[in-house]
């Protein structure tokens, strides 16, 4: 399957030169809602009271917080003894506070996932005017057509096309951390975006960061992650309708210099349609 990567002038030539693709943690994407779920409060008063009896340790973090803040200074056993009545009496307040806390956790989810996860983003389309504008340097960059079955490199966690919705993915935060259902919820979060991005027709591959090549900035504060790819994975290069003659010349020279690696690549050019708001793709011999 051939999918497309929109690139700037600089990054486009570096991909061709180095045969590397940047893999991005979700908290570095331009969409602030990236991988952000909506955790729904589903507890009922009777369920919470039953939990006091069957699993009192569930409430130990609450006890510690209240003890630290001086809201309850007795023992944990005394706290548990009075908790059923307190839960019934203050359930509405507890529900409000829980929803606020869950919302904070949801907003932090991209940062949490970014400690381990990086995402490669590709597109089904090569002629999107908005994507050429904001990912390909205002149509001055290039688009690569990759045969993703020829990438090689480390094994990825998951892959697939993004689904576009009006609402964020609803997650049940009370499922056990290692449960298959909870993992499925977060998988859906990674592969769901707002319907406003549907023009991107996005495909994703999700990698564990520790499996990737990486470099660190000189100040040591930021890491960049890369997927090394085979030259055979590049099947097309499309020049933008504003790509400079200098960049085109660089690309042609690199293709000629490495004929054994790049001799199969087809070169195309974007052109503006003469009457419609549309881009055409034509061969560029």
C-alpha positions in Angstrom: 0.0 0.0 0.0 1.4 3.4 -1.0 0.8 6.3 1.4 2.0 9.9 1.4 4.2 12.1 3.7 4.1 15.9 3.3 7.5 17.5 4.0 9.1 20.9 4.1 12.0 21.9 1.8 14.7 21.0 4.4 13.1 17.8 5.9 12.2 16.5 2.4 15.7 16.4 1.2 17.0 15.0 4.5 14.6 12.1 4.2 16.0 11.3 0.8 19.6 11.8 1.9 19.4 9.9 5.2 16.6 7.5 4.6 15.0 8.3 8.0 11.5 9.4 9.0 10.8 11.4 12.1 8.6 9.7 14.6 6.7 12.1 16.9 5.4 11.7 20.4 1.7 12.7 20.6 2.3 15.7 22.8 4.3 17.4 20.0 1.5 17.3 17.4 -0.2 20.5 16.3 -3.6 19.3 17.5 -4.0 20.0 21.2 -6.7 17.3 21.5 -4.3 14.6 20.2 -4.8 11.3 22.1 -7.0 13.1 24.6 -10.0 10.9 25.8 -13.1 11.8 27.8 -13.1 9.8 31.0 -16.6 9.3 32.2 -17.6 9.2 35.8 -19.8 6.0 36.1 -19.8 5.3 39.9 -23.0 5.0 41.8 -23.3 5.5 45.6 -24.2 1.9 46.3 -21.2 0.7 44.3 -18.9 2.9 46.2 -20.3 1.8 49.6 -19.9 -1.9 48.5 -16.2 -1.1 47.6 -15.6 -0.1 51.2 -16.5 -3.6 52.3 -14.8 -5.6 49.5 -11.7 -3.5 48.8 -11.1 -0.8 51.4 -7.5 -0.3 50.1 -9.1 1.4 47.1 -9.7 4.4 49.4 -6.3 4.6 50.9 -5.0 7.3 48.5 -8.1 9.4 49.4 -7.4 8.9 53.1 -3.7 9.9 52.6 -4.7 13.1 50.8 -7.3 14.0 53.4 -4.8 13.2 56.2 -2.1 15.3 54.6 -4.4 18.3 54.2 -5.8 17.9 57.7 -9.3 17.1 56.6 -9.2 13.8 58.5 -6.6 13.1 61.2 -7.7 9.7 62.6 -6.6 6.2 61.6 -7.3 4.6 58.3 -9.6 2.0 60.1 -11.6 4.9 61.6 -11.8 6.6 58.2 -13.1 3.4 56.6 -15.6 2.9 59.4 -17.3 6.2 58.8 -16.9 6.2 55.0 -20.2 4.6 54.0 -22.3 7.3 55.6 -20.0 10.0 54.3 -20.2 8.7 50.8 -24.0 8.8 50.8 -24.1 12.2 52.4 -21.5 13.8 50.2 -21.9 11.9 46.9 -22.9 14.9 44.8 -19.9 16.8 45.9 -17.7 13.7 45.4 -19.0 13.3 41.9 -18.3 16.9 41.0 -14.7 16.7 42.3 -14.1 13.3 40.6 -15.2 14.7 37.3 -12.9 17.7 37.7 -10.0 15.3 38.5 -10.8 13.0 35.6 -10.7 16.0 33.2 -7.3 16.9 34.5 -6.1 13.3 33.9 -7.5 13.4 30.4 -5.6 16.6 29.5 -2.4 15.0 30.8 -2.9 11.8 28.7 -0.8 13.0 25.7 2.1 13.7 28.0 1.7 10.3 29.7 1.6 8.4 26.4 4.5 10.4 25.0 6.9 8.9 27.6 6.7 5.6 25.6 4.9 6.2 22.3 5.8 7.7 19.0 3.6 8.0 15.9 4.3 8.0 12.2 1.6 9.9 10.3 1.0 9.4 6.6 -1.9 10.2 4.3 -4.0 8.5 1.8 -4.1 11.6 -0.4 -1.2 13.4 -2.2 -3.1 16.4 -3.4 -4.7 18.1 -0.4 -4.4 21.9 -0.7 -4.5 22.4 3.1 -1.9 19.8 3.8 0.5 21.1 1.1 0.0 24.5 2.8 0.7 23.7 6.4 2.9 20.5 6.2 4.8 21.2 3.0 6.0 24.7 3.6 3.2 26.5 1.6 3.6 24.2 -1.4 7.4 24.7 -1.5 8.2 21.3 -0.1 7.7 17.8 -1.5 5.5 14.8 -0.9 6.9 11.2 -0.6 4.9 8.2 -1.7 5.9 5.3 0.5 5.2 1.6 0.0 4.7 1.0 3.7 5.1 -2.8 3.3 8.8 -2.2 2.4 9.7 0.1 5.4 11.5 -2.6 7.4 12.9 -1.4 10.7 11.5 -2.2 14.2 8.2 -3.9 14.9 5.4 -1.4 15.5 2.7 -1.7 18.2 -0.4 -0.8 16.2 -1.3 0.6 12.8 -4.4 1.7 10.9 -6.4 4.6 9.5 -7.6 7.3 11.8 -11.4 7.6 12.4 -12.9 11.1 12.6 -15.6 11.9 15.1 -17.4 14.9 16.6 -16.9 13.6 20.2 -13.8 12.4 22.0 -13.4 8.7 22.8 -15.2 7.9 26.0 -13.1 5.9 28.4 -14.1 4.1 31.6 -11.3 5.0 34.0 -12.4 2.5 36.6 -11.3 -0.6 34.6 -8.2 -2.5 35.8 -5.0 -0.9 34.4 -4.0 -4.0 32.5 -7.4 -5.0 31.3 -8.0 -5.7 27.6 -11.0 -3.3 27.6 -9.0 -0.4 28.9 -6.2 -1.0 26.4 -8.9 -1.0 23.7 -10.2 2.4 24.9 -6.7 3.9 24.6 -6.1 2.3 21.3 -9.2 4.0 20.0 -8.0 7.3 21.5 -4.8 7.1 19.5 -6.7 6.4 16.3 -9.5 8.9 16.7 -9.4 12.6 15.8 -11.9 15.5 15.5 -14.0 15.4 12.3 -12.4 18.8 11.4 -9.3 16.9 10.4 -11.0 14.4 8.1 -9.5 15.9 5.0 -6.1 14.5 6.1 -7.2 10.8 5.5 -4.5 9.9 8.0 -2.9 6.5 8.5 -0.7 5.9 11.6 1.9 3.5 12.8 2.6 3.5 16.6 6.1 2.7 17.8 7.7 2.2 21.2 10.3 5.0 21.5 13.0 2.8 22.9 12.9 0.7 19.7 13.8 3.7 17.5 17.0 5.5 16.6 17.3 8.8 18.5 19.4 11.9 18.9 19.4 14.6 21.6 19.7 18.3 21.2 22.9 19.9 22.4 21.2 21.3 25.5 20.1 17.8 26.4 16.5 18.7 26.9 14.8 17.3 23.8 15.0 13.9 22.1 14.3 13.3 18.4 13.2 9.8 17.3 13.7 8.2 13.8 12.6 5.2 11.8 15.4 4.1 9.4 13.8 2.9 6.1 14.8 1.0 3.0 15.3 3.1 -0.2 13.0 0.7 -2.0 10.1 2.0 0.2 10.1 5.3 -1.7 8.0 4.9 -4.8 7.1 8.5 -5.6 8.3 12.0 -5.0 5.9 14.9 -5.8 7.3 18.4 -6.2 5.0 21.2 -5.0 3.6 23.8 -7.3 6.1 26.3 -5.6 9.0 24.0 -5.2 12.2 26.0 -6.0 14.4 25.1 -8.9 17.3 24.7 -6.4 15.4 22.0 -4.4 14.3 20.2 -7.6 17.9 20.2 -8.8 19.1 18.8 -5.5 16.6 16.0 -5.6 17.3 15.1 -9.2 21.1 15.0 -8.5 20.5 12.7 -5.5 18.3 10.4 -7.5 21.0 10.2 -10.2 23.9 9.9 -7.8 22.3 6.9 -6.1 20.7 5.1 -9.1 21.0 1.7 -7.6 19.0 2.7 -4.5 16.6 5.3 -6.2 16.4 4.3 -9.8 12.9 3.0 -9.4 11.4 6.3 -8.0 8.9 8.1 -10.1 9.0 11.9 -10.0 5.9 14.0 -10.3 4.9 17.6 -10.1 1.9 19.4 -8.6 0.1 21.9 -10.9 -2.7 24.3 -10.2 -5.9 23.5 -12.0 -6.7 26.2 -14.6 -10.3 26.7 -13.4 -11.0 24.8 -10.1 -9.6 25.0 -6.6 -7.7 21.8 -7.1 -4.2 20.4 -7.6 -3.2 18.1 -10.5 -0.3 15.6 -10.3 1.6 15.1 -13.5 4.8 13.2 -14.3 8.0 15.3 -14.2 10.5 13.5 -16.5 
